[in-house]
Amino acid sequence: MSGGIDSSISAYLLQKEGYEVIGITFVNYIENPDDPSELQFVNDAKLVADFLGIKHIVIDIQEDFKAIVEYFVKEYFNGRTPNPCVFCNPTIKWRVFVEHADLLGVNYIATGHYALKKYENGRYFISKGKDITKDQSYFLYRLPQSYLQRTLFPLGQYTKDEIRRMAGDLGLHRLVQKRESYDVCFIKNQDYRDFLKKYAEKNNIEIKPGKIVDVNGKVVGRHDGLAFYTIGQRRGLGVAMGYPAYVKDIDVQNNTIVIAPREELAKNEITVKDWVLMKYEALPEQGLKVQVKIRYRDNGTPALIKPEGDIIRVYFSSPAYGITPGQSAVFYEGDDVVGGGVIA
């Protein structure tokens, strides 16, 4: 229970179905321990737990969570764009969740994600939730079978508007009015670039400005540090090219940003590493036709995915734009998550 509307109404729905519910709140990252507002979410969660008449437990996972923050920072400083939620879910959030469920003798765990769980041919897998605008299946593709088996997603069959109405009907108007967070959970009220600057200063990491060049190598501007840019970025480049310019490449070795027109960012195939499967135990040698989302807000592109040893080769039926190393490519059959991996 994060203190927000989604996890709060998840607890209510499970209670309504007859489950005995225990609320658990994770404290994962406190930037300023002297600021009491940073723990307001814990108080908010406890208030809802008290309202529902359920037990509430607070678990400090800050030590474990350091690995996610370090991964996040390292990826940006290496010219890649991280997916912290994707990796936190199986390695920290679900792992700690299941461990405490076992200690408490609890059979199931539940979250406020907008997603559905299905079971076919002896395997559990994630499917898109009813509210496509809030669907969070993209972030869950790495969950293993053992965790999926025990997970419930109460919000999967509802829209966000329905959840808001439900909270209002219960009299939980503060939840309805509470500002939603769309950012990385450990970066509160600031841009990720500001977070990286503070982290670099605190840990004596040098941020080196450098050149912005066009595809022919001509210097057209200066950048503030590679970590502050991502492939496909258009805004904030500070260059006038006479055409809309996008970040095409981040050259870590030469500390250079390469920009180009949008059409230069098109790719017909990509390589995916560190891949996992969810719906199937294995992929056919001839490949599988799927929809591939290359980022959370992507609508998806039809593609053929073929396993080649440690990697999966993705062949798009039409060019995909802004392929970003470090982001996840997630494979779908209709609404069902087949699996996914990290864009190399």
N, C-alpha and C positions, 0 to 999 in steps of 0.2 A: 504494500500500500504506500503510494508515493505522496499521498495527501491531495492528489488531483481527482478529477471527476471519474476518469476511466477505471482506475483500480478500486475506487470507492464503490462505484455502482457494480463492479464485478463481484465484490464481497457481498453486496446486498442481493444480487441475483442468485448467487450460490446459496445463501442463507434461505432465500425464498424457495429454492428447490429442495430444501431439506437437509443440506449439508451442515455439518458442524464446522464453522469457519474460524480460523485463526489469522489475524492480520500480521504480516511481517513487513517492516520497513528497513531498507538498507541505507546506511550512511556510507557513501562511497568516496566522496571527495569534499573536504572543507578547505577552501582556499584561505580564509581568514577566521581562525578559531575564536577570535575576540568579537566577532560580529554575530550576535544572537540571531539575526535574520536568516543566516545561512542554515539554521536548523528549524526554521519555521515549518518546513514541510513535515517534519516529524510530529510537531504539535498538531498540525492539520490532520495527519493520518490518525493520531490518537483520538482526536475529537470525533471523527467518523466512526472509529472502532467503538468508542463509548456510546455513540448514538445507536449503533447496531447491537450493542451489548455483547461484543466479542472480545476475546483476549487479544492484546496487542504486544508484539515483541519487536524491539529495535536491535539490529545487528550491525556492528561496525565492521565494514569490509575494506576500510581505507588501505590497509597494508596490501591486501590482494590486488586492489584496484590500481595500485601504482603501475603495475605491468601494462594496463590499458592506456594510462596517460603517457607512459614512456613510448609505447608503440605509436600512439597518435603523433607525438612530437617527432619521433625518429622518422616516420614516413614523410612528414612535411619537409623536414630538413634534408631528406634524400630525394626531393623532387617528385614525391608520390602523394596521392590523396587517400587518406585512410578511411576505414569504415569501423569506427570504434564499437558501435552497437552490435555489429555483426559478430565481432570476436568476443566481446564481453558476454553476450548471451550464453554461449555454451561453456566458456572457460571459467567464468566467474558467477554470473547471476544464477543460471540454472544449477550449476554445480553446488554452490552454497545453499541454494533453495532446497535442493534434494537432500543434501547432507542434514540440514536442520529438520526437514520433514521426517527423515529417518529417526532422528533423535527424539522427535515428538510423537513418533508412532502414527504419522499422518500418511494416508494413502495417495492423495493427489496434491498437486500444486496448481495454482491458477494465476494468470496475469491479466492486465487490462489491454492486451494487444487486440487490435482489430484484425483477426485472422480466424480461420476455421481449421479443425483437425479432421482428417479422414483416415480410414483404414481399409486397405484393399490388398489382396494377395499376400497377406501376412506382414504387411508393412504399414507403418504410420507415416503420414506426410501432411504438410501444411497446404492449405488452399486459401485463396483470396477471401477476405471477409465480404459481407453484404455491402458495406459502404466502401466502394472503390476509391473514393477520394481520401479515405483514412486508412486504407489497407496497409498492413505492416508485414505482410508475408515476406517481402524482400529481405528483411532483417533477421529472419528466423531460419534461413535455409541450412544453417550449419548444425542445427539441433540434432543430436543422435537419437536413435530409436528408443533407447532406455529412458531418455528424458521425455520424449514425445508421448510415450505410453502413459506417463503419469500426469501429463499437463492438460488442463482445461482452459478454454478460451471463451468465457461467458459472453464477450461482446461481439463475437464473430457474426452472429445472426442479427445484429442491430446496426442502425445508422447512428452517427454522432448526434443528430437532432433528436432521435428517439431517446438516447441516453440523457441528453440535457433535459428533455421533458420529464423523464423519470426522476431525475434529481430534484427538479422543481416540484413535482407532485409529492415528493418525500419531505419537502421543506428545506432541502439542502441548497438554499439559494446562493450561498457563498461559493459553493463548488461551481455552479452555473456561471457565476460572474468572474471566477478566478481566471486570470490570464494563462493561456496554454503556452507551454514551452515547446518550441520547434527546433531548439538548438541542441548541441551535444550536451548531455546531462551535467557534465562537470564544468561547463563554460557558461556561467550565469551572468546575464546582463552585460555582455561584452562580445566583441567580435573575436573570432578565433585567432586573428592576427595579433590582437592585443594580448591574448593569453600566451601565444608563442613568444612574444617579446618579453613578457614577464618571466616566463619559464627560462628563456635563454639568459636573461640577466641574472637570475637566481642561480643558475647552474653553469655560469661562465662559458656559455656557448656563443661563439662569434657569429654575428649575422653580417654577411658580406654583400654590399650592393654590387651591381654589375651591369653588363650591357643587355639591351634589348635589340635584337637584330631581326631583319626580315629573312625570308627563305634563301636569299642570295648572300647572306652574311653581312649585309650593310647595316651599320649601327644606326638605329633610329630613335634610341632613347636609353634611359637608365631604369633599372629595377631596384627595389629596396631590400631584396633578399629573396632567394628562390622559394623559401617556405611560404611566402605570402601569395603565391600564384598556383593556379591549377590549369590543367589542360582544358581547353574550351572556354576559358575565361575571356570575357570581352570588356567588362567595366574595370575602371581603375588602372588602365595601362599607361595613361598619360602620354599617349603618342597620337599624332594626327597623320593618317596615312592616305586620306582621300577615299578610303573604303573602310567598311567595318572590319576591324582586325581582331583576331582571336589568338590565344596562346596555343601554338601548335606543338611545341616541344619545350621541355625543361632540361637543359644540358648541365648536369651537375658537375661534370668534369671541368668544363670551361666557365662555370658560373654564369650561364647565359640563358636568356629567355628568347625563344624563337616565335615570332608572330606571323600570321598569314591570313588571307581571306578564308571564309568559312569552307569553301569547296575544297581547300587544301587539307582540311581535317577529316575528310571522308575516308573510311576504311571498309574493305570488303571482308576482311577476316581478322581475327584476333586469337591470341593464345591465352589460355586460362590455366593457372597453376593452383596448387593447394585445393583441389576440387573435392567436393563431397557429393554423394547422391542421397536422395531422400525417398522418392517415390519408387525407384527401382534399385535392385541390388547391384546391377551392372548395366552398362550401355551396350547395345548391339555393335558389332565390329563395323557394320556398314553405316553406323551413325543413327541419329534420331532427330526428326524435325520438331523444333520447338519455337517458342517465342523467347527472345533473350532481352532482359532488361539490363542495361549497362550502368544504371544509377537508379536511385529510389524513385525519382519523379519521371523516369523514362516510361514511355508507353509500351516499349518493347518492339523488337524487329524480328520477323521470321528468319530462322537460320537452321542450318544443319550442324549438329555438334558431333564430333568424332573423337573418341579416345585415342591418344597416341602415347602410350607409356605413362609417364608422370604428368602429362598435360592433356588438355582437351583443346582441340582446334575448333573454332567457331567460324562457320562460313555463312555470312549474311546474304539474304536474297536481294537486298538493296543496301546501299551504303549506309553505315552508321557514323554519326558525327560526334566528335568530342570524346573519343575513347580515352579514358583516364586510368593510367597504371595505378594500382592500389585499390581502386574501387572494385566492387563485386559485380560479376556477371551472373545473373540468376536465370535459370532455365525454367520455362513454364510449358505445360500442356494444358491449354485452356486456362482455367483458374488454378490448376494444381502445380505445386512446386516440384520439379523433377530433381533439382539440385543446383549447384553453382560453384563458383570459385573466384579466385582473385585475378584480375586482369594484369598480365605480365607487362 
